[in-house]
Amino acid sequence: MVCAAPDVAQHHVVNHLTQQPVPGERRNVLVESARIARGKILPVSQLRLADVDAIILPGGFGAAKNLCTFALAGPDFAVNAEVAQVLQQAHQQGKPLGFACIAPAVAAKLFGAEHLEFTIGNDAGTAQALQQDGARHVNCTVHNVVVDRRLKIVTTPAYMLAGRITEAEAGINKLVQAVLEMA
């Protein structure tokens, strides 16, 4: 397993106890990702696709604010250029891709023109915003996944619907299994 993250400043630092941004505090996405991955991580710019069989993006506000700007810009959002390049190259090489929670927004933006079928759960407003580039949203429960076999892309709602970790776990486990089966 290889972990990678962009070596960029976070949009803002959030105190997860209060759910509020911390004024004046700055953190780096790669450094914070290394904390979660326990230090074994690469900058996305150094990720070699020859070293991986598939790519899975976790979601959360970090994905919606740092891997892309969906949480900030809505339907007219952009994907981090390095993340976009790696995902597009992996896709061109036929490597399966997985996206959890709000990370399917990245998939919809990058692969919508190929008529990707994806899910973020059942939020009609978010789904509509993400279909603008040609992707088609499929309603899905927290315990399931949407597999676009043609494009080799798997998505699951995770915390777009989950109220607790055990609810998200089922869909995330299915996503990982489906991605690995296509690898």
C-alpha positions in Angstrom: 0.0 0.0 0.0 1.2 3.5 -0.9 -0.3 6.6 0.6 0.0 10.0 -1.1 -1.3 13.5 -0.6 -0.8 16.9 -2.2 2.1 19.0 -0.6 -0.1 22.1 -0.3 -1.4 24.3 2.5 -4.8 23.2 3.9 -7.7 25.6 3.0 -8.1 26.1 6.7 -7.6 24.2 10.0 -10.7 23.0 11.7 -11.0 22.3 15.4 -13.0 19.0 15.2 -14.2 19.4 18.8 -16.0 22.7 18.0 -16.4 22.1 14.2 -15.1 25.6 13.7 -12.1 26.9 11.7 -9.1 28.0 13.8 -8.1 31.6 12.9 -4.5 32.1 12.0 -3.5 28.4 12.2 -1.9 26.9 9.1 -1.2 23.2 8.3 0.0 21.3 5.3 -2.2 18.6 3.7 0.8 16.2 3.3 1.9 16.7 6.9 -1.6 16.1 8.2 -2.0 13.1 5.9 1.3 11.7 7.2 -0.1 12.0 10.8 -3.0 9.8 9.8 -0.8 7.4 7.7 1.8 7.3 10.5 4.5 8.9 8.3 4.5 6.5 5.4 3.4 8.8 2.7 4.6 10.5 -0.5 3.7 13.8 -2.1 1.3 13.1 -5.0 3.9 14.6 -7.3 6.3 11.7 -6.4 3.7 8.9 -6.7 4.7 6.4 -9.4 1.7 4.7 -10.9 3.9 1.6 -11.7 3.9 1.1 -7.9 0.1 0.9 -7.4 -2.6 -1.4 -8.8 -5.5 1.0 -7.9 -6.2 4.3 -6.3 -8.8 5.0 -3.5 -9.6 8.5 -2.3 -11.2 9.0 1.1 -13.7 11.8 1.4 -14.6 14.3 4.1 -14.2 18.0 4.1 -10.5 17.6 3.5 -11.3 16.1 0.1 -14.0 18.7 -0.6 -11.7 21.7 0.3 -8.1 20.5 -0.5 -8.3 17.8 -3.2 -10.9 19.9 -4.9 -12.8 23.1 -4.2 -16.4 21.7 -4.3 -17.1 22.7 -0.7 -16.1 26.3 -1.6 -17.1 26.8 -5.2 -20.0 24.4 -5.7 -20.7 23.1 -9.2 -17.9 25.3 -10.8 -15.2 23.7 -8.6 -11.8 22.6 -9.7 -9.7 19.5 -8.8 -6.2 19.9 -7.5 -4.0 19.7 -10.6 -1.6 17.0 -9.3 -4.5 14.9 -8.0 -6.3 15.3 -11.3 -3.2 14.3 -13.3 -2.5 11.2 -11.3 -6.2 10.0 -11.4 -6.4 10.7 -15.2 -3.2 8.8 -15.9 -4.3 5.9 -13.7 -7.6 5.8 -15.5 -5.9 5.9 -18.9 -3.8 2.9 -17.7 -6.9 1.0 -16.8 -6.3 1.0 -13.1 -9.5 0.9 -11.0 -10.4 3.9 -8.9 -12.4 4.2 -5.7 -14.0 7.3 -4.2 -15.7 7.5 -0.8 -18.0 10.1 0.8 -17.7 13.4 -1.1 -14.7 12.3 -3.0 -17.0 11.1 -5.9 -17.2 14.8 -6.7 -13.7 14.5 -8.0 -14.6 11.5 -10.1 -17.7 13.3 -11.5 -15.6 16.3 -12.5 -12.8 14.3 -14.1 -14.8 11.5 -15.7 -18.2 13.0 -16.2 -17.7 13.4 -19.9 -17.3 9.6 -20.1 -20.8 9.3 -18.6 -19.6 8.0 -15.2 -22.2 6.4 -12.9 -21.5 7.4 -9.3 -23.0 8.0 -6.0 -22.8 10.4 -3.0 -25.9 8.8 -1.4 -29.3 10.4 -1.9 -28.7 14.2 -1.6 -30.6 15.5 -4.6 -29.0 19.0 -4.6 -25.4 17.7 -4.3 -26.1 15.0 -6.9 -27.5 17.6 -9.3 -24.5 19.9 -8.9 -22.1 17.0 -9.6 -23.9 15.9 -12.8 -23.1 19.1 -14.7 -20.1 17.5 -16.5 -22.1 14.5 -17.8 -21.8 12.0 -14.9 -25.0 10.3 -13.8 -25.8 10.0 -10.1 -27.3 6.8 -8.7 -29.0 6.9 -5.3 -27.4 4.5 -2.9 -27.6 3.5 0.7 -24.7 3.9 3.1 -24.1 0.2 3.2 -23.6 -0.2 -0.6 -21.6 1.0 -3.6 -22.1 2.0 -7.2 -19.7 0.2 -9.5 -19.2 1.6 -13.0 -17.5 -1.5 -14.5 -17.0 0.2 -17.8 -14.9 2.9 -16.3 -13.6 0.8 -13.4 -14.7 3.4 -10.9 -16.4 2.5 -7.5 -18.1 5.0 -5.3 -19.9 4.9 -1.9 -21.6 7.5 0.3 -19.8 6.8 3.6 -20.3 9.9 5.8 -22.5 11.6 3.3 -25.1 9.3 5.0 -23.5 7.5 7.9 -24.2 8.6 11.4 -21.5 6.5 12.9 -18.4 4.6 11.7 -20.1 1.2 11.7 -22.6 2.5 9.1 -19.8 3.8 6.9 -17.7 0.7 7.3 -19.9 -1.6 5.3 -19.9 0.5 2.1 -16.2 1.4 2.5 -15.4 -2.3 2.8 -17.4 -3.1 -0.3 -15.7 -0.3 -2.2 -12.2 -1.6 -1.3 -13.3 -5.2 -2.3 -14.7 -4.1 -5.6 -11.7 -2.0 -6.5 -9.3 -4.8 -5.6 -11.3 -7.3 -7.6 -10.9 -5.1 -10.7 -7.1 -4.6 -10.1 
